[in-house]
Amino acid sequence: MEVVIGPSAAVLAADAIEALVASRPDAVLGLATGSSPLPTYQELVRRHRAGTAPSYDEVRCFLLDEYVGLPAGHPQTYRETIFRELTDALGISRDRVAGPDPSDVRNAGRRYEEAIVAAGGVDLQVLGIGSDGHLAFNEPGSSLASLTRIKTLTARTRADNARFFGSVDAVPHHVLTQGLGTILRARHLLLLAAGAGKADAVAAAVEGPLSASCPASVLQLHPHATVLVDAAAAVRLERASYYREVYADKPDWQGL
């Protein structure tokens, strides 16, 4: 696992995504929603509008999760959110953006897993982290080998997401989410975190024991996981000086 601490997480993440798409125009991207990846998406859109980005015409995208119970087209579905925040602006056709199907909850998990495999797997998966260490909507206690399935949101997670809905009562109680085992199959995991509110979760994920109590700790099992955090989110990391030293001396050609 590589940990990079600094103010340029969005730029570095955008660099990694663009480098992948430039070398492989038909790359498969895994996309998270929420506040953590938004600066990266804004940077990608800025570059695309400036005419300095590679073409995304052949890129395929898979969402991490989707709410259950919201009507199709609801602005807070993750499908509509990612259209609005990223893929429409990059010129990615909407039929190339897939998410778990909340209209068929019984079969959605199996079908989504099959669709990801049929696409050749995810090349780069963008991730955020919950304040309790959840990854996607895999709450504490989730199996480290879990696949896409329905999950019940905790009160804490619903409270965290209430800002998008206006009130906690409007936040759905259920989601379809990629499992931790599904996420681990992506070839590169790119986790973004900012702010002191994520510091405990980041420390547990990066330096704590591998445990279902902190689902994001599953990143420790992955051969190519990158964690990009600002100084506030890194404040609880005991080896912060080591991470800074290693990244400062990293060869320029190596990238993330």
Secondary structure by P-SEA (a helix, b strand, c coil): ccccccccaaaaaaaaaaaaaaaccbbbbbbbbcccaaaaaaaaaaaaaaccccccccbbbbbccccccccccccccaaaaaaacccccccccccccccccccccccaaaaaaaaaaaaccccccccccccccccccccccccccccbbbbbbcaaaaaaaccccccccccccbbbbbcaaaaaaccbbbbbbbcccaaaaaaaaccccccccccccccccccbbbbbbcccccccccaaaaaaaaaaaccccccc
